[in-house]
């Protein structure tokens, strides 16, 4: 970096090994104060002319070298926003107009072929980056590490970047903001579309993060601490010809308008954890999202996905599953016409502790559309959880060989639907559920189904099919 020589001179002047030598002011560029980021990503400043007040700042020449080298010299590439106070510490300073170009130069400099496979990442300093008329293209094996996403409910159109936010402002409607390939990490950034409509229909931007149209594997990536805020499509991974796999999605928030995450064509285990697509992050186009949007979709060629601690609110569809052999735990969906929708290709999935609340949109449509959990696939298991305050039906099971066990269904069917669980398919098992509302009815229209040990308040199990087993169910009054 440009001030390595300054530090080398300073070390010689100060005397390596001395415990109380301070670098003289004349060695600083441009002034007497050195600013650096501590382990908590906070800016720390001290004057070399004076002894630091606390013991956290080491002042011997060798320790000063260690502090600065750890953050700025040891093969790390620092990128900063335009017109920043601390720009003299950056390897690359953006111009504030087409920042994608500067970021791409830094990414290419960090590529393994250029950097000997050591610290192949760029560090983005807090601030706003206007991407301009191009896309960021992350080389294989290179990572973008930001100062951290905005705190909950922070609005990135302000000038105060609370939480050390790294904000990518996107205005180009025709190209994605970021392309990713393999073996990379994207961490600690916020998507912001400053020209997005705030009422009516949204501008249909390309995805914030996606893969290219080239034939390549999209594997071993990590997406973490990302605020998708008001993106039209947040993350879309759908490789052409080759496949994805072993990708991890952690701590992703915001309220993408049309689609939060679309993931398809994966042949290995993928992990989705701590995702919060919450209307409280961005609510200007809530009505449009509730009539058109989908929070998360797993395509039919995704194998063995794992989801845990997911919250979605104010979409037409919350979670759409077309894939098989997935594990879904602690899924909470709110204010969606379909909280969970399983397509005909969905099979052998296990759902544990799902929570669906107030999903009904008005006006009420039909029994087959206003459903908290819509099951078209086979061999899917719903084991525990609750569905409450719902206007339509709790479960509409059109597929075969599925199980619904141990669910608490409360205040369901308040818009005139008389069935809490309706079974159209065959060979399904409905067991041990508690239907506690005025429409506590389980209705079997298919054949060879089993409904046993269910408790229905002011309702019963209707058997309108053939060869069904209905036994040990209790209809009671409060």
NORVENWO-V478092 format. One record per residue. RES is the residue in one letter. PHI is phi in whole degrees, -180 to 180 (NA if undefined). Layout:
res: <RES/RES>
phi: <PHI/PHI>
This chain:
res: <X/X/X/X/X/X/X/X/X/X/X/X/X/X/X/X/X/X/X/X/X/X/X/X/X/X/X/X/X/X/X/X/X/X/X/X/X/X/X/X/X/X/X/X/X/X/X/X/X/X/X/X/X/X/X/X/X/X/X/X/X/X/X/X/X/X/X/X/X/X/X/X/X/X/X/X/X/X/X/X/X/X/X/X/X/X/X/X/X/X/X/X/X/X/X/X/X/X/X/X/X/X/X/X/X/X/X/X/X/X/X/X/X/X/X/X/X/X/X/X/X/X/X/X/X/X/X/X/X/X/X/X/X/X/X/X/X/X/X/X/X/X/X/X/X/X/X/X/X/X/X/X/X/X/X/X/X/X/X/X/X/X/X/X/X/X/X/X/X/X/X/X/X/X/X/X/X/X/X/X/X/X/X/X/X/X/X/X/X/X/X/X/X/X/X/X/X/X/X/X/X/X/X/X/X/X/X/X/X/X/X/X/X/X/X/X/X/X/X/X/X/X/X/X/X/X/X/X/X/X/X/X/X/X/X/X/X/X/X/X/X/X/X/X/X/X/X/X/X/X/X/X/X/X/X/X/X/X/X/X/X/X/X/X/X/X/X/X/X/X/X/X/X/X/X/X/X/X/X/X/X/X/X/X/X/X/X/X/X/X/X/X/X/X/X/X/X/X/X/X/X/X/X/X/X/X/X/X/X/X/X/X/X/X/X/X/X/X/X/X/X/X/X/X/X/X/X/X/X/X/X/X/X/X/X/X/X/X/X/X/X/X/X/X/X/X/X/X/X/X/X/X/X/X/X/X/X/X/X/X/X/X/X/X/X/X/X/X/X/X/X/X/X/X/X/X/X/X/X/X/X/X/X/X/X/X/X/X/X/X/X/X/X/X/X/X/X/X/X/X/X/X/X/X/X/X/X/X/X/X/X/X/X/X/X/X/X/X/X/X/X/X/X/X/X/X/X/X/X/X/X/X/X/X/X/X/X/X/X/X/X/X/X/X/X/X/X/X/X/X/X/X/X/X/X/X/X/X/X/X/X/X/X/X/X/X/X/X/X/X/X/X/X/X/X/X/X/X>
phi: <NA/-72/-111/-61/-62/-62/-69/-60/-61/-65/-62/-66/-67/-81/94/-64/98/-77/-84/-130/-95/-116/-71/-69/-60/-65/-86/-85/-134/-101/-138/-86/-98/-103/-112/-149/-100/-82/-64/-96/60/-98/-75/-117/-136/-148/-96/-68/-77/-120/-72/-58/-76/-118/-85/-77/-103/-81/-117/-71/-58/-67/-74/-62/-58/-65/-60/-71/-64/-59/-96/-125/-115/-76/64/-92/-109/-105/-119/-126/-74/-69/54/-97/-58/-105/-64/-71/-97/-92/-75/-136/-112/-75/-96/84/-120/-116/-68/-57/-65/-65/-64/-65/-62/-65/-62/-67/-68/-89/-61/-53/-68/-101/-125/56/60/-116/49/-82/-153/-117/-102/-94/-76/-58/148/-104/-117/-89/-70/77/-99/-144/-111/-82/-122/-86/-64/-58/84/-112/-124/-108/-118/-97/-74/122/-72/-65/-66/-54/73/-70/-104/-74/-84/-88/-89/-89/-90/-65/73/65/-70/-107/-109/-98/-88/-113/-125/-77/-86/-102/-136/-65/-78/-135/-104/-124/-119/-142/58/-127/-126/-115/-138/75/-129/-124/-89/-142/-110/-67/-103/-64/-63/-107/-154/70/-89/-79/-75/-89/-70/-72/-59/-70/-129/-158/-94/-80/-85/-77/-82/-159/-79/-119/-134/59/-104/-125/-115/-143/55/-117/-105/-84/34/-112/-64/-75/-124/-76/-126/-131/-119/-152/-61/-94/69/-86/-125/-104/165/56/-98/-121/-123/-127/50/-112/-131/117/-142/-53/-75/-102/-150/-80/-132/-119/-134/-151/64/-119/-117/-139/-66/-119/-123/-124/-146/56/-110/-133/-97/-112/-61/-72/-76/-153/-125/-61/-114/-58/-62/-66/-63/-69/-101/-137/-91/-135/-71/-139/-127/-106/-69/-72/-104/-98/-115/57/-74/-124/-126/-151/60/-122/-125/-139/-143/63/-131/-68/-115/-79/-112/-109/-118/-108/-93/-131/60/-99/-118/-125/-128/57/-102/-122/-126/-135/57/-124/-66/-116/-71/-133/-124/-103/-76/-63/-85/-76/-150/58/-95/-121/-115/-126/60/-94/-129/-124/-131/47/-81/-67/-99/-107/-76/-63/-96/-137/-59/-81/-107/-93/-136/-64/-126/-109/-114/-105/-84/-130/57/-98/-125/-115/-122/93/135/-148/-131/-133/54/-113/-83/-97/-87/-76/-130/-121/-110/-100/-85/-120/62/-105/-127/-126/-136/69/-94/-103/-117/-134/53/-110/89/-77/-107/99/-80/-98/-110/-83/-123/-120/-113/-94/-80/-129/61/-97/-119/-118/-141/67/-97/-114/-104/-115/-163/-80/-120/-78/-123/-113/-123/-105/-106/-89/-120/60/-97/-123/-130/-136/58/-99/-117/-123/-79/55/-153/-161/-101/-97/-110/-110/-105/-133/62/-87/-108/-125/-154/59/-93/-120/-106/-140/-114/-67>
